[in-house]
Amino acid sequence: MSGFLSSSIARKVAMALSALFLIIFLIIHLAVNLTSLFSADAFNEASHFMGTNPVIQFAMQPVLIFGVVFHFVMGFVLELRNKGARNVKYAKFNGAASSTWMSRNMVVSGAVILAFIVIHFLDFWIPELNTKYVLGDMSGVLPGEEGYRYFAELQHKFVPVWRVAAYVVAFVLLGLHLAHGFQSAFQSMGFNNKYTKCVKTLGVIYSVVIPLGFIIVALFHHFNH
């Protein structure tokens, strides 16, 4: 594996594959969250299934965590190598001449998004692990309450204004990150041909719709708790 990743092309392909994996995950994650806008019961059922299904918990979830860590670590590695190459090859490198601000600052937006992911884990994932595997409560039901607890917990998390603001800022940055990263991932996989225009259009749509969907979920529960 280390030999494979020693190649510059191999690192870019691995980065692209991890990006495509996370792009698919975001669609699934948003689809589940959007059910909370229309039906508390549907969201509870979907969340309980995702949180107790052994295939998701013990096979897909570890792969997801590895994918997240790998993507950001590889992104930082590639950025450091690219900066080193530019410093050696170009005495006066003007990145603004041939690239967008976001493409030159993917590592910055990536670092902010990574910090947001840590906060998101602390908000939802870590408490869920504690409830299920430390306290041993797999029922998904609050003591003395009827029905699953997931919808009530989701609304409770979005009561503080600061948390909603943090989520909104993070998802705006995610959209900017995706606007460049989506196309870059497909380009690294060899789609820089007759499909380029289609990929660009799809990337713009994706980078707007996905973050906007998550922002709507946060705002909806903040104003309707």
Secondary structure, 3 states (H helix, E strand, C coil): CCCHHHCHHHHHHHHHHHHHHHHHHHHHHHHHHHHHHCCHHHHHHHHHHHHHCHHHHHHHHHHHHHHHHHHHHHHHHHHHHHHHHHHHHCCCCCHHHCCCHHHHCHHHHHHHHHHHHHHHHHHHHHHHHHHHHHCCCCCCECCCCCCECHHHHHHHHCCCHHHHHHHHHHHHHHHHHHHHHHHHHHHHCCCCCCCHHHHHHHHHHHHHHHHHHHHHHHHHHHHCC
